[in-house]
Amino acid sequence: MKDYQISRFCWLEFNMDNLRDNFLVLKKMVGPDVKIMPAIKVNAYSHGIVACGKVLEECGADYLGVGSIDEGILLRENGVNMPILIFASNLIQETANLYVQYHLIPTILSLEAARSFSEAVSEPSDVFIKIDTGRGRIGVNAEEFPDFFREVSQMPNLHVEGVYSHMAAVNWPDEGADYAVWQYSRFKAAMDAIGEDANRIPFRQLANTPGCIALPDIRMSGICPGRAMWGYSPLTRRAEHPELKAPLVSWKSRLVHVNEVTGGKFGEKYKAVKMDTPKRIGIMVGGMGDGISPKIAGGYVLLHGRKCPVASTVSLEHTILDLTDFPDAKPGDEIVILGRQGEEEITLEQRMEEWGLTVPRIWTEISAHLDRHYYRDGKLWAVAKDERFILNEN
């Protein structure tokens, strides 16, 4: 591939057709009248914000929701032109110029922020307002929203394009549904209080992934799916929706060194692998600094289509494998940390259970410095390396 050479042999592989299909599953579920704003914050949950933004723009998403101005700028600089909302994490009073320069949509949380943005823009510009309906974290109090909305609406050049809130409960179905319905009642009361003006707000949203799938009555005019985009429905701890498919299909590495380690007492406590007899070990690229949990010690990866034991604790950049049953293993051999190799497979759910992490934690702990390889229609489409996004033009 022109302009790209892998230089660190621990990387991720994505099937972007799965991301496209997940979006289409949700679009079919909600129908043509409901707008979709995929949440692609935190580097699209480590899937790569530029690649995901480009695919979702092609799919017909109405907006993209990102977590920071920097993410919005990165999308703009890589040719994503659709509406981009910056979730509620920035001081508009100090950054209004960046919103204007890069045509980003701010979340308004205070009248001071609204005035700052109004003064910064020279033409009608979209804003979103976030309501706190029960999360107790960020947003205008639901009961105070009507007066807040009216005042913002009267400010020069501000057009309220959207109003949204955050569903608080995440443990489904054991708890959360009743609380979500209560949150919806507060959101609906806030909308009812502004009368016909509510119908002139194109995007009104409370439903995230579980709300969209399990509670269709709270969808209103928009949804903001996060985990569903990445093939996971958090109605339980495990994936439940059969049509959703994970774009992250493989986390791979390579052997970089094979070593015969001797036993013996002298200096034993300082050695990476404790043993009484000689052992053949292999060094795999990838460690805690890449997002591999220390709890993988005592577990396994895949090598030559078989389970290969992890021999010891994990260091920052490397992991030691027990090659006793792999006499032919040599430097350069491919290793699978997550995904399929031959007839064996390590699933996301397995790693979630073994490492004691939720799926978003596993995703977001994967280091941003790992190369990301993107496939479409079975062919390499693009690579993300650090902050560079490189299309395969071969």
Secondary structure, DSSP 8 states (H G I E B T S, - for coil): -TT----SSEEEEEEHHHHHHHHHHHHHHH-TTSEE--B-HHHHHTT-HHHHHHHHHHHT-S-EEESSHHHHHHHHHTT--S-EEE-S-S-HHHHHHHHHHTT-B-EE-SHHHHHHHHHH-SS-EEEEEEEESSSSSSSEEGGGHHHHHHHHHTSTTEEEEEEE------STTTSSHHHHHHHHHHHHHHHHTTGGGGGG-SEEE---HHHHHH-GGG-TTEE--SGGGGT--TTSSS---TT---SEEEEEEEEEEEEEE---STTGGGSSS--SS-EEEEEEE--GGGT--GGGTTSEEEETTEEEEB-S---SSEEEEE-TT-TT--TT-EEEEEEEETTEEE-HHHHHHHHT--HHHHHHHS-TTSEEEEEETTEEEEEEETTEEEE---
